[in-house]
Amino acid sequence: MVTRIEPNADGVLIAVEDEGPGIADAEKEAVFEPFRKAAAFRGTTSSAGLGIGLSLVRRFAELHGGRAWVQDRPGGGASFRVLLPASPTLLLPDEQPAGTGPDPG
């Protein structure tokens, strides 16, 4: 499994990629529904979870104005991606432009 975090023109892209069986096109949206697993993982011991993790990832991304999706990984497997937009609220206090941070007094 490979995890990458890289700057993007729209913010920050987080990608988690595997070399597994991949996700069928027909299931790429369904795996983000609570309690759903891709057919390739149903009934296997390699994925013993309940199927809520990806739905939480997508919801957290949306709450931050971003999005989450899965796409095919070149060479096989899946690439789970989260795009979080650039936002002044994500800056550390000493990185914020003057007058935009919390009032110290």
C-alpha positions as CSV (number, residue, x, y, z in Angstrom):
1,M,0.0,0.0,0.0
2,V,1.3,3.5,-0.9
3,T,0.1,6.7,0.6
4,R,0.9,10.1,-1.0
5,I,0.1,13.6,0.0
6,E,0.8,16.2,-2.7
7,P,-0.1,19.8,-3.4
8,N,-2.7,20.4,-6.0
9,A,-3.9,23.5,-7.9
10,D,-7.2,23.2,-5.9
11,G,-5.7,22.3,-2.5
12,V,-4.1,19.1,-1.2
13,L,-4.5,15.6,-2.7
14,I,-4.3,12.5,-0.5
15,A,-4.0,9.2,-2.4
16,V,-4.0,5.7,-0.8
17,E,-3.2,3.1,-3.4
18,D,-3.1,-0.7,-3.3
19,E,-2.2,-3.5,-5.6
20,G,-5.3,-5.6,-4.9
21,P,-8.1,-6.7,-7.3
22,G,-9.3,-3.1,-7.8
23,I,-12.9,-1.9,-7.7
24,A,-15.4,-2.6,-10.5
25,D,-16.7,0.6,-12.2
26,A,-20.2,-0.3,-11.2
27,E,-19.2,-0.3,-7.5
28,K,-17.0,2.8,-7.4
29,E,-19.7,5.0,-5.9
30,A,-21.3,2.2,-3.8
31,V,-18.2,1.6,-1.7
32,F,-18.7,5.0,-0.2
33,E,-22.2,4.0,1.1
34,P,-22.3,2.9,4.8
35,F,-22.0,-0.8,5.3
36,R,-21.1,-1.6,1.7
37,K,-18.1,-3.5,0.5
38,A,-16.8,-4.1,-3.0
39,A,-17.7,-7.6,-4.3
40,A,-14.0,-8.5,-4.5
41,F,-13.8,-8.2,-0.7
42,R,-17.1,-9.7,0.4
43,G,-16.6,-12.9,2.3
44,T,-12.8,-12.6,2.5
45,T,-10.6,-12.3,5.6
46,S,-8.5,-9.6,4.0
47,S,-11.3,-7.1,4.7
48,A,-12.9,-7.8,8.0
49,G,-14.3,-4.3,8.5
50,L,-17.9,-3.2,8.6
51,G,-17.9,-1.0,5.6
52,I,-18.2,2.4,7.3
53,G,-14.6,3.7,6.9
54,L,-15.0,5.0,3.3
55,S,-18.3,6.6,4.0
56,L,-16.7,8.5,6.9
57,V,-13.8,9.6,4.7
58,R,-16.1,11.0,2.1
59,R,-18.3,12.8,4.6
60,F,-15.3,14.4,6.4
61,A,-13.9,15.5,3.0
62,E,-17.3,17.0,2.1
63,L,-17.5,18.8,5.5
64,H,-14.2,20.5,4.6
65,G,-15.4,21.5,1.1
66,G,-13.6,18.6,-0.6
67,R,-14.4,15.3,-2.1
68,A,-13.4,11.6,-2.1
69,W,-13.5,9.1,-4.9
70,V,-11.8,5.9,-6.1
71,Q,-10.2,5.3,-9.5
72,D,-8.2,2.6,-11.1
73,R,-4.5,2.5,-10.3
74,P,-2.2,2.2,-13.3
75,G,-0.8,-1.3,-13.3
76,G,-3.8,-2.7,-11.3
77,G,-5.4,-2.1,-8.0
78,A,-7.3,0.9,-6.7
79,S,-6.4,4.5,-5.9
80,F,-8.6,6.0,-3.1
81,R,-8.3,9.8,-3.3
82,V,-9.3,12.8,-1.2
83,L,-9.1,16.4,-2.4
84,L,-9.2,19.0,0.4
85,P,-9.4,22.6,-0.9
86,A,-6.9,25.3,0.1
87,S,-8.4,27.4,2.9
88,P,-7.1,30.2,5.1
89,T,-8.6,28.4,8.1
90,L,-6.2,25.5,7.5
91,L,-3.2,27.8,8.0
92,L,-1.3,28.0,11.3
93,P,-2.0,31.2,13.2
94,D,1.4,32.7,12.3
95,E,0.8,31.9,8.6
96,Q,-2.5,33.7,8.4
97,P,-2.7,37.1,6.8
98,A,-2.9,40.0,9.2
99,G,-6.4,40.6,10.6
100,T,-7.7,37.2,9.8
101,G,-6.7,35.2,12.9
102,P,-8.4,35.0,16.2
103,D,-8.6,38.3,18.2
104,P,-5.9,38.0,20.9
105,G,-7.5,40.4,23.3
